[in-house]
Structure formats: C-alpha cells, structure tokens
Amino acid sequence: MADKWWKKAVVYEIYCKSFYDSDGDGIGDLQGVISKLPMLKDLGINCIWFAPIYTSPQVDNGYDVADYQNIEPAYGNLEIFKKLLDKAHAMGIRIIMDMVLNHSSDEHRWFQESRKSKDNPYRNYYIWKEPKEDGSEPNNWGNYFKEGNGSMWTFDETTGEYYFHQYSAKMPDLNWEYEPLRREVYKMLNWWIDFGVDGFRLDVISRLKKSPGFPDSTQQPDPVTDKGCFVADRRMCTDIPGIHDFLQELNEEVFGKRGCFTVGEGAGINPDNALMYIAPERKELDSVYHFDLSSRSRYTITPEHFRTVQKKWAAVIEQGGWAVQYLSNHDSARQVSCYGSDGEYRTRSAKLLGTLIHTTPGIPFIYQGEEIGMTNVYFDSIEDYDCCYTLGDYDALVKNGVSPEDALRTVAPRSRDNARTPYQWTGADNAGFTTGKPWMKLNSRYTEINLEKDRASDDSVFAYYQKLTAMRKEHVAIIDGNLQFYVESDPQLLIYTRHCEDETLLVIANYSGDKARLILPDVLKKGQWKRILSNTEDKPVMSDRDELSPWEVEVYQML
Ligand code: GLC
C-alpha cells in the first residue's frame, strides 16, 4: 500500500500570472488564487505546484529569480502567500514550490556582487571564465533560448571575463561546485520549509553539474535553427557524473532531513538511469517529472509510444521509484490540441487524455485549463508571443532566410504561449480573468470554452475530471496496481489493466479520431466487469458490442 501522501496526490500546476487577477492590473495574483481555492477543492486536487512566484524581472516569467525569499510584488507578498498556504492546508491541499536552483536572475544580489570584481566574496557563486586568446567565448556551447549571438557565454566588461548561462544572459548559472553557494541554497530551502511549504518541484535539476573542463561540443550546429557556430547541445550539462553528489547533499541537508516531497524536472532522466535519482535508498529525490511521454518537441503520441513509455516507467515504479504522469504544462502546447483533437471531439478527447494520465502508474499532474479542455492559440503576429524559445527560434529562422510567415507557422504550434494565455473563467470580457488589460492576449475561443460553462453541465470536461480525481481516492489499484497491456500491436486501441491484491481495473480506449473495432482478449472476456467511468453517453457495456466511437474511453472494475 502506498505509504506516502504524495503517492496518492493529484497535483495541479498554477501559472500564477495567467490564473486569476484580483486587482485589475492584468496580471494574475495570489489573492486571485485564494479566491479560487474552493474551485480547486471541488475539482478534487490535493496539491498545488506553483510555477515560480518569487521576485523576478520576468524575463522567463519567474524562472529568473531575483530574490528566492520574497514574492513577486505583482503577485502579492509573503503575508498573502502565508494566508494562501494556511487556507489551502485547512482545505487539505498541500503546496509545493517551484525551486530554480540551476540559475538565478542577473538582478539577484549575488550576481550583482559577483560581477563587481574578481575577488568579490560572491565571485564564485557563478561561473566565470577568461576569453580565449582571440577574445572569443570559452567554448562553442549554445544557449537553449538561442538568444543574442547564440552562445552560453556573455562577456562582462567590468572584469573582462565571460559568465555562463544555459538559458538567457539574464539567467546566469549558479556554481554548484562552490560550497558556500550550496550552503546558502540549503539555508534558503530550509527557510521555505519553516515557512510551511510541503515540498519542491526542482527546475532543471539534472543540469546542475556541467561537463568538467567545459570542452567544446563535437555536435555540428543546425544550419537553420542554431545561431552562428554555437550548438545547443544539452548533453554537455545534463546528467553529468557528479550530479548525484549534489543531490545527495541536498537530501542530507534539506529534503530528507525535513521530510518534504520532491519532484525533479528530469531532462535526461530516463527509465535506464532513473533509479539512480529516485530509488529511496539512494536518498536523492522522491520522484521524477520526465519527458518520455510528452514534451515541447513532441507533436503526437501513438498508442505504441504510449505503451512503450508506460511499460518502462511502470517497471521503474515496481522497483521502488516513483514518477509523474502528465501531458502538458507551462512549457508545452495544450494537450487536447496536440494529442487529442480540438475540433468536433474536443471534450471527448480531453476526457480520454485525462483518463490515461489518471489511470496509469504515478502521480497525475494537471496543468491549469486542462480540466476545461483549453486549446492552443493561433496568434497572427510574432508581437503577440512572449516565450523566450518562441522568439529565439523565430529570430534564428528569419536570420537564416525563412520568411516571417513561415517562421511564425513553424514556431506557433509548439510555443509555450499556447499554455500561457489567461485562464478562461467565463464567456464575458477577457474571459473573466481580469477587469484590466490582460498581460497576454486571450485565446479567442473563450466564449465557447470556459469554466462557467463547464460547471453548468454534468457532461463537461470539468465534471469528468472530478470523477477522475474521485476515482483515485476510491480505487486502490490506481495507486498500487501493476500495469498490463493487451492487444499490443493495435494502432488505435489502448487496453490495459491495473491489478493489485484487492482490485482489478480495466481501461479500454480508442486513441484515435476514427471508429475502432473492439478486440477484447479472451482473458478479459472471462471476468465480470462493472463500468465505473465512460466518456460517451448511453453506450452498451463493452461485452455487448464490437465497436468503439472516436476517442471513446471506458473504465471497468472487476467484480
Ligand atoms: C524549466 C522550466 C521552464 C524554464 C526553464 C529554465 O524547464 O519549466 O519554464 O524556462 O526551466 O528555468
């Protein structure tokens, strides 16, 4: 039986800036979140992950932290956050903070000091290197945002050296090799635990350690999307030997000692190396947020891919690790647009996708708006986009001769802004998000897709998600059951059971926009099954038919 609270959790990610604006400045805020806690309680979630809400110049919407121990003024202050925390706790909702330990903002006090002189006490909090003899960057690594000339190094006049940043030049990497920096970080994390938070989502945690000696990457630059001679070769800073020393020390000084929940954002963590990060006896992280199923660069998921990924991660879980289930977040496009269908079958496919992540092993993470089936946006001007990746990719394409129209068409479908448009509360002005001017344009479909509408119907995506979260509380097999797939070569059907000593559940899904022939394996025909969830109305139970509608899904319990 699952022993830890987080194994039974349903986590809801809040991107505060776009959630709910309580004071009319066009930016979502914590008071806004407080006013919506009852809705989250009704949805049935029991943990909130806050994307960064710390003081920040907002270059990357908060992932550029200027003060780890304060709240972004546009969102509120520590007092309001404390009130939110207490209210959430009183409602049985835990809170985990997004903790960005790989880099800070260049406006953080540590960096301001660090850049002053080579002998400043904070100099080694960051990574500084001398120019090559010809004055150029210390190596050929390219930043992921493809910002500026593309390099991960920015020259600083004051001391005549380059500093290192995997992302924006305004987000310098912290130097984890330097013990005083690590001590300072542990103090800060323990302060948050004293404050009352229940755990951390650890941003790009597998990237704290860099390749020793910072050697050039041997990868060739992509002629179209890379800039100049710099290559965005993520391998140089991902899952590098030595990363586990950092994680073990973090656990010893903070996570393990204080018993808080951790989920590591795990680029480069895969089923083969995952146990090194999450096996309980290694005392590092509790769970991993991996990119095998869904990621910013994945446009579709096939049943075959779904089965392969789920089987591999289920094996990791069986060996004592724990992972997360999700299909979208603030870094991706909207799941119903990518992996389902956002036309005629929007609600049905949104329900199917929700069912898949709520019935496979691991912790389901819902991203705000997913529970009402929010869809991608299609802005017709690059000016309306805000995401650093989108702007960097667009710029690189145009510089390489692609027409602005084609460049926009290329970057838009995967833009993180698809997921960052304001939450659609109602069909009224600005979708009820703000009484002011929203910081980002809304998705024009808000009169059709909004929470108010969903709450008025028993058949909505929201109502269905309520059933999913309730099902998790009632059915132990969802947490503890092993995973077994059937009809494994079928290109449309996903059929699987979750089985534990006390219960067997069966999921049957047509993961396609066409009808599917229902092939029920003999072994499943034998049992007596009770239907406990379905996304289509009034259909006979599966034993009495041989066809599934497009995007149909059903869950059965063995009697
Ligand atoms: C993570 C965050 C993303 C951010 C990046 C740099 O991937 O989820 O939003 O841009 O880290 O902090």
Boltz pocket constraint, residues with backbone or C-beta under 6 A from the ligand:
constraints:
  - pocket:
      binder: B
      contacts: [[A, 60], [A, 63], [A, 100], [A, 167], [A, 203], [A, 204], [A, 265], [A, 330], [A, 331]]
      max_distance: 6.0
